[in-house]
Amino acid sequence: MTSPNAPEQDVTRVSAFVTVLFERYSAYHDHKETMAYAGFTLYLAVVGAGLFSDAWPPPSRAVWSPFAVLLVWALALTFLKFQLLRRRWAALRQAGCERLLARWISRSPTKADLELWVAQQRNRVPFATRAADWLVGHRSAVTAVYPDQTVYPRALVEEWQAREREGTDAIRHERLILVTGWLCFGALLWRTCAAS
């Protein structure tokens, strides 16, 4: 037995809300992607200068140069991970809003769809998953929604959770950036240690 359709005024309000969310997450996603590209480009410039410069490492500071390489990568990685994690979060939310709006085109929301989400307990992301996420990006390290919140319609939370399980293409892009960053770090560290 299916739940009856929601009243038209409720459908209009919730559809407008989901549309606003979709636009917000789309803009936020684009901003985080731009910031990640900017930070990664700056990091690549620093690595390129170090790899192809005759003045690196400086002879008077050769002992400290490996620490400088490590510090630069640690700062770059921290900045990149913040941007990329927030980008992935926005991608999950944006995809959930899009899927929900697409579903509502062909089938009107039911009353059950518009009921508030009932809070649930959720396990924290394990440390090993978070650590792997810093190395190559792990799909389950980012959650789109905290299910203990009861402010969103049930259908929206369910879509966000479905996107968490299925993932988006944002993870592929993140992995490419991370692997390239780790390779650049290794190459610069090798060049620094070999020249010291």
Backbone as ProteinMPNN parsed JSONL, in Angstrom:
{"seq_chain_A": "MTSPNAPEQDVTRVSAFVTVLFERYSAYHDHKETMAYAGFTLYLAVVGAGLFSDAWPPPSRAVWSPFAVLLVWALALTFLKFQLLRRRWAALRQAGCERLLARWISRSPTKADLELWVAQQRNRVPFATRAADWLVGHRSAVTAVYPDQTVYPRALVEEWQAREREGTDAIRHERLILVTGWLCFGALLWRTCAAS", "coords_chain_A": {"N_chain_A": [[0.836, -1.178, 0.0], [0.673, 2.105, -0.962], [1.749, 5.313, 0.187], [-0.418, 8.16, 0.403], [-0.344, 10.936, -1.914], [1.339, 14.001, -1.152], [-0.089, 17.144, -0.034], [-0.56, 19.729, -2.5], [0.497, 22.314, -1.931], [2.43, 21.751, -0.004], [4.146, 20.165, -1.515], [5.05, 22.035, -3.377], [6.419, 23.829, -1.696], [8.443, 22.173, -0.54], [9.753, 21.277, -2.821], [10.774, 23.671, -3.806], [12.519, 24.243, -1.719], [14.376, 22.082, -1.888], [15.403, 22.626, -4.409], [16.681, 25.092, -3.962], [18.619, 24.196, -2.153], [20.033, 22.462, -3.879], [21.144, 24.32, -5.704], [22.722, 25.822, -3.943], [24.574, 23.873, -2.971], [25.778, 23.235, -5.353], [27.113, 25.619, -6.076], [28.846, 25.797, -3.869], [30.316, 23.434, -4.162], [31.637, 24.002, -6.598], [33.202, 26.166, -5.761], [34.914, 24.971, -3.839], [36.24, 23.185, -5.504], [37.611, 24.965, -7.186], [39.292, 26.197, -5.296], [40.826, 23.972, -4.514], [42.118, 23.358, -6.932], [43.632, 25.715, -7.233], [45.322, 25.637, -4.953], [46.66, 23.226, -5.464], [47.946, 23.786, -7.859], [49.73, 25.782, -7.037], [51.29, 24.229, -5.3], [52.39, 22.398, -7.142], [53.952, 24.187, -8.607], [55.862, 24.911, -6.695], [57.087, 22.41, -6.26], [58.025, 21.899, -8.855], [59.867, 24.012, -9.113], [61.708, 23.254, -7.159], [62.561, 20.749, -8.142], [63.758, 21.339, -10.613], [65.575, 23.336, -10.238], [68.863, 24.614, -9.951], [69.698, 25.643, -7.618], [68.635, 24.266, -5.542], [68.918, 21.67, -3.182], [69.649, 24.383, -0.926], [73.08, 24.837, -0.332], [74.048, 25.69, 2.196], [72.001, 25.06, 3.893], [71.404, 22.414, 3.653], [70.986, 20.25, 5.384], [68.575, 20.798, 6.605], [66.798, 20.851, 4.544], [65.276, 18.458, 3.711], [63.355, 18.459, 5.781], [62.06, 20.836, 5.221], [60.867, 20.189, 2.775], [59.11, 18.182, 3.644], [57.494, 19.714, 5.397], [56.325, 21.569, 3.607], [54.816, 19.811, 1.99], [53.122, 18.728, 3.948], [51.63, 20.981, 4.702], [50.459, 21.643, 2.228], [49.005, 19.28, 1.714], [47.214, 19.25, 3.863], [45.702, 21.567, 3.327], [44.681, 20.867, 0.773], [43.223, 18.497, 1.371], [41.227, 19.487, 3.068], [39.782, 21.145, 1.291], [39.067, 19.274, -0.7], [37.631, 17.316, 0.71], [35.4, 18.792, 1.586], [34.429, 19.453, -0.909], [33.724, 16.921, -1.859], [31.718, 16.276, -0.007], [29.834, 18.246, -0.672], [29.311, 17.415, -3.281], [28.037, 14.949, -2.868], [25.725, 15.797, -1.532], [24.631, 17.536, -3.447], [24.167, 15.738, -5.568], [22.258, 14.088, -4.35], [20.099, 15.884, -4.002], [19.57, 16.444, -6.686], [18.819, 13.902, -7.704], [16.53, 13.445, -6.182], [14.827, 15.56, -6.99], [14.573, 14.85, -9.675], [13.243, 12.408, -9.428], [10.836, 13.284, -8.358], [9.739, 14.541, -10.513], [8.586, 12.617, -12.117], [7.023, 11.262, -10.311], [4.906, 12.288, -7.858], [5.754, 13.628, -4.616], [5.161, 11.699, -1.701], [3.174, 11.787, 1.315], [4.664, 10.543, 3.271], [7.254, 10.889, 2.259], [7.721, 13.559, 2.848], [7.714, 13.757, 5.561], [9.469, 14.496, 8.608], [12.829, 13.432, 9.048], [13.602, 10.696, 11.117], [15.604, 10.636, 13.908], [18.658, 8.8, 14.064], [21.161, 6.606, 15.378], [24.607, 6.574, 14.502], [27.551, 4.97, 13.475], [30.862, 6.16, 14.027], [33.264, 7.23, 11.555], [35.784, 4.91, 11.001], [39.188, 5.089, 12.271], [41.18, 3.968, 10.614], [39.998, 4.132, 8.096], [39.79, 6.901, 7.786], [42.53, 7.519, 7.79], [43.404, 6.157, 5.475], [42.028, 7.673, 3.67], [43.495, 10.014, 3.567], [45.682, 9.164, 2.203], [44.97, 8.017, -0.376], [42.319, 8.605, -0.831], [39.249, 7.635, 0.306], [36.132, 6.255, -0.195], [34.121, 5.943, 1.807], [34.811, 7.724, 3.774], [33.624, 10.177, 3.927], [30.636, 11.55, 4.988], [27.379, 12.372, 3.96], [25.295, 13.292, 5.46], [24.319, 13.785, 8.828], [22.647, 11.431, 10.522], [21.384, 11.899, 12.916], [20.124, 14.253, 12.92], [17.056, 15.978, 12.783], [15.813, 17.674, 10.939], [15.433, 17.636, 8.239], [13.48, 16.583, 5.351], [12.377, 13.177, 5.115], [12.714, 11.805, 2.629], [14.757, 13.254, 1.424], [16.99, 12.871, 3.117], [17.248, 10.116, 2.841], [17.996, 9.974, 0.124], [20.473, 11.302, 0.222], [21.907, 9.519, 1.816], [21.876, 7.304, 0.129], [23.48, 8.255, -1.931], [25.883, 8.416, -0.559], [26.445, 5.688, -0.225], [26.672, 4.833, -2.897], [28.422, 6.655, -4.017], [30.137, 9.343, -5.817], [31.526, 10.801, -8.821], [33.397, 12.541, -7.844], [35.266, 11.427, -6.141], [37.113, 10.113, -7.763], [38.497, 12.197, -9.022], [39.604, 13.397, -6.777], [41.304, 11.35, -5.893], [43.148, 11.268, -8.008], [44.411, 13.777, -7.736], [45.525, 13.479, -5.147], [47.264, 11.218, -5.416], [49.022, 12.18, -7.369], [50.082, 14.33, -5.924], [51.384, 12.96, -3.813], [53.317, 11.559, -5.31], [54.782, 13.704, -6.389], [55.748, 14.785, -4.005], [57.381, 12.641, -3.149], [59.272, 12.61, -5.264], [60.466, 15.165, -5.03], [61.503, 14.974, -2.445], [63.3, 12.866, -2.771], [65.066, 14.058, -4.638], [66.03, 16.138, -3.062], [67.264, 14.786, -0.907], [69.173, 13.276, -2.294], [70.792, 15.238, -3.343], [71.864, 16.387, -1.123]], "CA_chain_A": [[0.0, 0.0, 0.0], [1.503, 3.303, -1.058], [1.29, 6.479, 0.947], [-1.055, 9.128, -0.481], [0.48, 12.082, -2.282], [1.305, 15.138, -0.242], [-0.842, 18.281, -0.565], [0.173, 20.483, -3.526], [1.261, 23.423, -1.341], [3.615, 21.163, 0.629], [5.038, 19.738, -2.599], [5.661, 23.255, -3.922], [7.391, 24.344, -0.722], [9.597, 21.293, -0.386], [10.49, 21.276, -4.093], [11.533, 24.925, -3.835], [13.605, 24.087, -0.742], [15.377, 21.171, -2.444], [16.025, 23.345, -5.524], [17.617, 26.058, -3.366], [19.747, 23.409, -1.653], [20.805, 22.009, -5.033], [21.924, 25.462, -6.208], [23.72, 26.158, -2.922], [25.639, 22.872, -2.963], [26.471, 23.337, -6.637], [28.048, 26.748, -5.965], [29.856, 25.443, -2.868], [31.148, 22.419, -4.817], [32.503, 24.688, -7.561], [34.169, 26.97, -5.01], [35.918, 24.081, -3.258], [37.044, 22.666, -6.604], [38.503, 26.054, -7.587], [40.31, 26.345, -4.255], [41.717, 22.811, -4.588], [42.972, 23.551, -8.114], [44.579, 26.792, -6.955], [46.328, 25.134, -4.013], [47.458, 22.185, -6.107], [48.805, 24.457, -8.845], [50.811, 26.405, -6.274], [52.161, 23.152, -4.835], [53.145, 21.911, -8.309], [54.963, 25.198, -8.932], [56.94, 24.775, -5.696], [57.785, 21.155, -6.563], [58.763, 22.103, -10.11], [61.033, 24.864, -8.833], [62.685, 22.463, -6.419], [63.101, 19.67, -8.972], [64.513, 21.793, -11.778], [66.453, 24.445, -9.882], [70.228, 24.269, -9.554], [69.928, 26.2, -6.285], [67.946, 23.449, -4.522], [68.763, 22.361, -1.909], [70.721, 25.351, -0.67], [74.208, 24.149, 0.323], [74.212, 26.054, 3.609], [70.864, 24.551, 4.658], [71.095, 21.09, 3.094], [70.521, 19.343, 6.431], [67.191, 21.134, 6.922], [65.981, 20.818, 3.33], [64.222, 17.422, 3.747], [62.281, 18.899, 6.679], [61.301, 21.863, 4.492], [60.028, 19.471, 1.807], [58.047, 17.545, 4.43], [56.596, 20.753, 5.892], [55.548, 22.101, 2.478], [53.807, 18.813, 1.607], [52.128, 18.626, 5.024], [50.741, 22.136, 4.584], [49.686, 21.509, 0.986], [48.075, 18.17, 1.868], [46.158, 19.682, 4.776], [44.837, 22.483, 2.579], [43.987, 20.116, -0.277], [42.241, 17.58, 1.946], [40.072, 20.249, 3.536], [39.002, 21.559, 0.12], [38.532, 18.112, -1.412], [36.605, 16.682, 1.542], [34.206, 19.624, 1.518], [33.931, 19.304, -2.277], [33.054, 15.619, -1.941], [30.491, 16.405, 0.767], [28.89, 19.019, -1.489], [28.93, 16.589, -4.438], [27.05, 13.98, -2.391], [24.476, 16.498, -1.263], [24.108, 18.017, -4.725], [23.643, 14.577, -6.298], [21.033, 13.661, -3.678], [19.041, 16.837, -4.354], [19.25, 16.256, -8.105], [18.08, 12.645, -7.859], [15.215, 13.594, -5.587], [14.027, 16.401, -7.882], [14.277, 14.058, -10.879], [12.227, 11.425, -9.06], [9.572, 13.972, -8.147], [9.165, 14.938, -11.801], [7.754, 11.526, -12.616], [6.13, 10.767, -9.255], [4.76, 13.31, -6.813], [6.141, 13.176, -3.281], [4.099, 11.21, -0.817], [3.213, 12.388, 2.657], [5.795, 9.922, 3.984], [8.482, 11.531, 1.775], [7.887, 14.895, 3.421], [7.84, 13.697, 7.022], [10.832, 14.74, 9.086], [13.675, 12.268, 9.294], [13.67, 10.264, 12.507], [17.008, 10.542, 14.29], [19.241, 7.469, 14.221], [22.566, 6.561, 15.761], [25.486, 6.181, 13.404], [28.934, 4.747, 13.895], [31.854, 7.103, 13.503], [34.152, 6.699, 10.528], [36.961, 4.347, 11.679], [40.462, 5.791, 12.075], [41.875, 3.397, 9.457], [39.358, 4.686, 6.895], [40.213, 8.305, 7.682], [43.95, 7.535, 7.412], [43.467, 5.776, 4.06], [41.505, 8.793, 2.9], [44.584, 10.981, 3.379], [46.661, 8.603, 1.261], [44.454, 7.891, -1.747], [40.891, 8.913, -0.903], [38.408, 6.483, 0.621], [34.756, 6.687, -0.421], [33.274, 5.983, 3.005], [35.341, 8.654, 4.772], [32.795, 11.38, 3.949], [29.209, 11.309, 5.113], [26.61, 13.505, 3.446], [24.326, 13.767, 6.441], [24.319, 13.163, 10.146], [21.274, 10.963, 10.663], [20.779, 12.27, 14.186], [19.417, 15.507, 12.718], [15.659, 15.753, 12.424], [15.312, 18.9, 10.32], [15.249, 17.438, 6.805], [12.481, 15.582, 4.963], [12.883, 11.805, 5.061], [13.137, 11.443, 1.277], [16.032, 13.912, 1.146], [18.031, 12.168, 3.876], [17.444, 8.809, 2.206], [18.768, 10.18, -1.105], [21.855, 11.604, 0.592], [22.528, 8.275, 2.268], [22.081, 6.47, -1.064], [24.655, 8.788, -2.638], [27.046, 7.987, 0.23], [26.73, 4.279, -0.533], [27.044, 4.668, -4.305], [29.514, 7.561, -4.335], [30.069, 10.192, -7.003], [32.806, 10.865, -9.529], [34.317, 13.439, -7.147], [36.334, 10.636, -5.516], [38.156, 9.839, -8.77], [39.278, 13.419, -9.164], [40.369, 13.555, -5.542], [42.384, 10.355, -5.903], [44.161, 11.705, -8.974], [45.165, 14.873, -7.119], [46.31, 12.969, -4.022], [48.36, 10.362, -5.893], [49.994, 13.071, -8.009], [50.759, 15.061, -4.851], [52.331, 12.067, -3.135], [54.437, 11.307, -6.232], [55.604, 14.922, -6.418], [56.441, 14.843, -2.712], [58.461, 11.652, -3.185], [60.305, 13.039, -6.209], [61.189, 16.309, -4.453], [62.262, 14.497, -1.295], [64.424, 12.114, -3.317], [66.01, 15.033, -5.211], [66.625, 16.886, -1.949], [68.173, 13.912, -0.158], [70.268, 12.882, -3.179], [71.695, 16.38, -3.56], [72.403, 16.855, 0.171]], "C_chain_A": [[0.882, 1.243, 0.0], [0.882, 4.443, -0.271], [0.643, 7.468, -0.013], [-0.12, 10.294, -0.772], [0.291, 13.219, -1.288], [0.464, 16.255, -0.864], [0.042, 19.136, -1.484], [1.007, 21.619, -2.931], [2.52, 22.907, -0.644], [4.626, 20.733, -0.418], [5.772, 20.945, -3.177], [6.733, 23.784, -2.979], [8.632, 23.478, -0.645], [10.412, 21.221, -1.674], [11.336, 22.541, -4.223], [12.729, 24.842, -2.887], [14.722, 23.207, -1.298], [16.099, 21.838, -3.62], [17.035, 24.356, -5.012], [18.844, 25.327, -2.818], [20.647, 22.947, -2.797], [21.697, 23.133, -5.551], [23.032, 25.853, -5.229], [24.886, 25.171, -2.943], [26.43, 22.895, -4.267], [27.504, 24.459, -6.593], [29.18, 26.428, -4.986], [30.835, 24.419, -3.444], [32.131, 23.087, -5.77], [33.57, 25.519, -6.86], [35.282, 26.085, -4.441], [36.812, 23.486, -4.34], [38.051, 23.713, -7.077], [39.629, 26.232, -6.575], [41.307, 25.187, -4.295], [42.655, 22.944, -5.785], [44.03, 24.619, -7.861], [45.691, 26.313, -6.022], [47.235, 24.098, -4.646], [48.404, 22.784, -7.147], [49.987, 25.128, -8.156], [51.797, 25.348, -5.789], [53.002, 22.6, -5.983], [54.228, 22.896, -8.722], [56.147, 25.104, -7.978], [57.756, 23.513, -5.975], [58.618, 21.304, -7.83], [60.004, 22.954, -9.913], [62.113, 24.081, -8.107], [63.343, 21.389, -7.277], [64.045, 20.175, -10.058], [65.44, 22.97, -11.5], [67.826, 23.925, -9.48], [70.521, 24.735, -8.125], [69.223, 25.394, -5.189], [68.646, 22.122, -4.369], [69.903, 23.347, -1.687], [71.849, 24.695, 0.116], [74.334, 24.461, 1.813], [73.098, 25.475, 4.49], [70.479, 23.127, 4.24], [70.527, 20.131, 4.132], [69.043, 19.572, 6.746], [66.26, 21.005, 5.715], [64.94, 19.697, 3.313], [63.054, 17.786, 4.668], [61.42, 19.968, 6.015], [60.365, 21.215, 3.473], [58.847, 18.819, 2.515], [57.03, 18.574, 4.917], [55.722, 21.312, 4.767], [54.471, 21.102, 2.067], [52.735, 18.681, 2.679], [51.138, 19.788, 4.96], [49.852, 22.028, 3.35], [48.631, 20.41, 1.125], [46.911, 18.552, 2.79], [45.178, 20.613, 4.069], [44.02, 21.728, 1.536], [42.906, 19.207, 0.309], [41.013, 18.329, 2.457], [39.178, 20.615, 2.344], [38.324, 20.356, -0.547], [37.463, 17.373, -0.605], [35.303, 17.472, 1.501], [33.592, 19.563, 0.115], [33.156, 17.998, -2.417], [31.73, 15.636, -1.167], [29.426, 17.141, -0.053], [28.42, 18.212, -2.699], [27.874, 15.557, -4.037], [25.692, 14.643, -2.164], [23.827, 16.989, -2.557], [23.478, 16.869, -5.513], [22.345, 14.075, -5.671], [19.857, 14.565, -4.011], [18.603, 16.639, -5.804], [18.413, 14.998, -8.324], [16.666, 12.762, -7.304], [14.308, 14.446, -6.479], [13.649, 15.64, -9.149], [13.185, 13.029, -10.593], [10.857, 12.079, -8.915], [8.962, 14.516, -9.442], [8.191, 13.864, -12.281], [6.753, 11.002, -11.582], [6.088, 11.811, -8.142], [5.201, 12.754, -5.462], [4.923, 12.693, -2.491], [4.187, 11.956, 0.512], [4.397, 11.834, 3.448], [7.131, 10.527, 3.549], [8.772, 12.831, 2.516], [7.946, 14.907, 4.942], [9.283, 13.942, 7.422], [11.55, 13.418, 9.33], [13.685, 11.96, 10.78], [15.136, 10.013, 12.85], [17.439, 9.095, 14.491], [20.68, 7.612, 14.689], [23.384, 6.094, 14.567], [26.89, 6.007, 13.937], [29.841, 5.805, 13.28], [32.679, 6.416, 12.427], [35.404, 6.174, 11.231], [38.245, 5.108, 11.33], [41.193, 5.278, 10.84], [41.297, 3.938, 8.143], [39.77, 6.133, 6.697], [41.678, 8.408, 7.27], [44.118, 7.175, 5.941], [42.975, 6.906, 3.171], [42.568, 9.847, 2.652], [45.633, 10.465, 2.398], [46.133, 8.597, -0.167], [42.974, 8.229, -1.874], [40.054, 7.661, -0.721], [36.949, 6.936, 0.593], [33.942, 6.83, 0.86], [33.791, 6.935, 4.089], [34.49, 9.918, 4.902], [31.329, 10.972, 4.042], [28.463, 12.565, 4.676], [25.686, 14.099, 4.493], [24.548, 13.048, 7.764], [22.89, 12.722, 10.422], [20.635, 11.258, 12.016], [20.066, 13.621, 14.089], [17.989, 15.226, 12.258], [15.05, 16.99, 11.769], [15.017, 18.737, 8.831], [14.124, 16.443, 6.526], [13.125, 14.207, 4.79], [13.425, 11.443, 3.688], [14.491, 12.053, 0.938], [17.174, 13.21, 1.863], [18.306, 10.797, 3.251], [18.244, 8.927, 0.909], [20.226, 10.48, -0.786], [22.583, 10.348, 1.055], [22.774, 7.327, 1.095], [23.288, 6.955, -1.847], [25.942, 8.445, -1.878], [27.444, 6.566, -0.145], [27.254, 4.114, -1.958], [28.22, 5.546, -4.705], [29.218, 8.417, -5.551], [31.432, 10.174, -7.673], [33.813, 11.788, -8.848], [35.486, 12.669, -6.535], [37.446, 10.332, -6.505], [39.079, 11.038, -8.943], [40.166, 13.632, -7.944], [41.538, 12.579, -5.499], [43.497, 10.756, -6.855], [45.032, 12.816, -8.387], [46.061, 14.351, -5.999], [47.493, 12.124, -4.48], [49.439, 11.214, -6.566], [50.771, 13.854, -6.957], [51.768, 14.207, -4.117], [53.533, 11.752, -4.026], [55.361, 12.514, -6.319], [56.392, 15.075, -5.124], [57.625, 13.878, -2.702], [59.605, 12.068, -4.102], [61.125, 14.193, -5.636], [62.023, 15.873, -3.248], [63.494, 13.705, -1.76], [65.488, 13.055, -3.878], [66.744, 15.783, -4.117], [67.648, 16.029, -1.203], [69.374, 13.505, -1.01], [71.289, 13.995, -3.366], [72.365, 16.845, -2.275], [73.747, 16.226, 0.47]], "O_chain_A": [[1.738, 1.404, 0.87], [-0.334, 4.521, -0.093], [1.107, 7.608, -1.145], [0.776, 10.602, 0.014], [-0.766, 13.373, -0.675], [0.317, 16.311, -2.085], [1.248, 19.249, -1.264], [2.124, 21.858, -3.391], [3.564, 23.559, -0.69], [5.83, 20.915, -0.234], [6.974, 20.883, -3.434], [7.827, 24.143, -3.414], [9.752, 23.988, -0.681], [11.637, 21.114, -1.623], [12.472, 22.491, -4.693], [13.819, 25.313, -3.211], [15.896, 23.56, -1.187], [17.299, 21.627, -3.798], [18.13, 24.47, -5.563], [19.973, 25.783, -2.995], [21.871, 23.028, -2.702], [22.881, 22.915, -5.809], [24.146, 26.177, -5.64], [26.048, 25.577, -2.933], [27.626, 22.603, -4.274], [28.642, 24.273, -7.025], [30.339, 26.753, -5.247], [32.044, 24.526, -3.235], [33.322, 22.776, -5.754], [34.714, 25.571, -7.311], [36.461, 26.421, -4.554], [38.009, 23.302, -4.122], [39.21, 23.389, -7.338], [40.789, 26.399, -6.955], [42.508, 25.401, -4.126], [43.851, 22.675, -5.67], [45.191, 24.448, -8.231], [46.869, 26.559, -6.281], [48.441, 24.087, -4.398], [49.539, 22.33, -7.291], [51.116, 25.05, -8.639], [53.009, 25.551, -5.862], [54.198, 22.36, -5.815], [55.309, 22.485, -9.144], [57.299, 25.205, -8.398], [58.986, 23.549, -5.929], [59.775, 20.885, -7.875], [61.062, 22.665, -10.471], [63.299, 24.227, -8.404], [64.543, 21.144, -7.157], [65.026, 19.508, -10.385], [66.024, 23.535, -12.424], [67.944, 22.93, -8.764], [71.477, 24.276, -7.5], [69.22, 25.805, -4.028], [68.949, 21.488, -5.38], [71.001, 23.157, -2.21], [71.592, 24.055, 1.137], [74.69, 23.585, 2.601], [73.25, 25.41, 5.71], [69.346, 22.698, 4.458], [69.686, 19.292, 3.809], [68.337, 18.633, 7.114], [65.041, 21.049, 5.876], [63.799, 19.955, 2.93], [61.903, 17.463, 4.375], [60.206, 20.01, 6.213], [59.218, 21.632, 3.32], [57.714, 18.896, 2.04], [55.825, 18.327, 4.855], [54.52, 21.506, 4.95], [53.331, 21.495, 1.819], [51.557, 18.536, 2.355], [49.937, 19.591, 5.146], [48.65, 22.285, 3.413], [47.489, 20.591, 0.701], [45.76, 18.211, 2.517], [43.964, 20.46, 4.202], [42.81, 21.924, 1.427], [41.791, 19.158, -0.21], [39.887, 17.858, 2.299], [37.964, 20.416, 2.389], [37.15, 20.42, -0.912], [36.498, 16.862, -1.175], [34.224, 16.888, 1.393], [32.371, 19.616, -0.03], [32.078, 17.962, -3.01], [30.736, 15.073, -1.625], [28.273, 16.717, -0.119], [27.26, 18.313, -3.099], [26.924, 15.319, -4.782], [24.652, 14.114, -2.556], [22.615, 16.869, -2.734], [22.385, 17.013, -6.06], [21.428, 13.678, -6.389], [18.752, 14.088, -4.271], [17.411, 16.663, -6.11], [17.416, 15.027, -9.045], [15.717, 12.239, -7.889], [13.149, 14.094, -6.698], [12.528, 15.772, -9.64], [12.304, 12.808, -11.423], [9.841, 11.501, -9.3], [7.795, 14.908, -9.461], [7.11, 14.169, -12.785], [5.756, 10.374, -11.939], [7.116, 12.164, -7.564], [5.044, 11.563, -5.19], [3.819, 13.225, -2.614], [5.158, 12.662, 0.784], [5.049, 12.561, 4.198], [8.041, 10.667, 4.366], [9.928, 13.163, 2.777], [8.2, 15.949, 5.547], [10.208, 13.634, 6.669], [10.953, 12.43, 9.757], [13.768, 12.868, 11.607], [15.823, 9.264, 12.156], [16.688, 8.275, 15.018], [21.334, 8.621, 14.425], [22.912, 5.321, 13.734], [27.361, 6.8, 14.752], [29.614, 6.276, 12.165], [32.782, 5.19, 12.388], [36.032, 6.917, 11.986], [38.371, 5.687, 10.251], [41.766, 6.07, 10.092], [42.038, 4.174, 7.189], [40.067, 6.552, 5.578], [42.037, 9.287, 6.486], [44.892, 7.819, 5.233], [43.452, 7.074, 2.049], [42.542, 10.512, 1.616], [46.388, 11.252, 1.826], [46.784, 9.121, -1.071], [42.432, 8.136, -2.975], [40.148, 6.728, -1.518], [36.577, 7.889, 1.278], [33.145, 7.761, 0.977], [33.264, 6.947, 5.201], [34.621, 10.652, 5.882], [30.851, 10.148, 3.262], [28.872, 13.684, 4.989], [25.334, 15.276, 4.421], [24.912, 11.873, 7.807], [22.004, 13.567, 10.544], [19.476, 10.911, 12.244], [19.473, 14.082, 15.064], [17.754, 14.338, 11.439], [13.889, 17.315, 12.021], [14.408, 19.619, 8.226], [13.84, 15.57, 7.346], [14.277, 14.097, 4.369], [14.49, 10.834, 3.589], [15.29, 11.431, 0.238], [18.226, 12.98, 1.267], [19.457, 10.375, 3.147], [19.082, 8.072, 0.623], [21.122, 9.965, -1.455], [23.749, 10.143, 0.718], [23.781, 6.619, 1.076], [24.046, 6.142, -2.375], [26.98, 8.21, -2.497], [28.62, 6.271, -0.356], [28.181, 3.338, -2.193], [28.945, 5.211, -5.642], [28.2, 8.25, -6.224], [32.382, 9.596, -7.145], [34.979, 11.812, -9.242], [36.586, 13.21, -6.423], [38.614, 10.296, -6.119], [40.3, 10.892, -9.002], [41.334, 14.001, -8.068], [42.645, 12.952, -5.109], [44.674, 10.596, -6.532], [46.254, 12.79, -8.53], [47.226, 14.736, -5.908], [48.606, 12.298, -3.984], [50.631, 10.991, -6.354], [51.983, 14.026, -7.082], [52.876, 14.656, -3.827], [54.659, 11.686, -3.533], [56.583, 12.365, -6.322], [57.565, 15.449, -5.145], [58.73, 14.242, -2.301], [60.774, 11.899, -3.756], [62.351, 14.194, -5.748], [63.138, 16.361, -3.06], [64.586, 13.856, -1.211], [66.678, 12.87, -3.624], [67.943, 16.036, -4.228], [68.753, 16.482, -0.905], [70.485, 13.401, -0.491], [72.484, 13.744, -3.525], [73.327, 17.611, -2.322], [74.341, 16.506, 1.512]]}, "name": "protein", "num_of_chains": 1, "seq": "MTSPNAPEQDVTRVSAFVTVLFERYSAYHDHKETMAYAGFTLYLAVVGAGLFSDAWPPPSRAVWSPFAVLLVWALALTFLKFQLLRRRWAALRQAGCERLLARWISRSPTKADLELWVAQQRNRVPFATRAADWLVGHRSAVTAVYPDQTVYPRALVEEWQAREREGTDAIRHERLILVTGWLCFGALLWRTCAAS"}
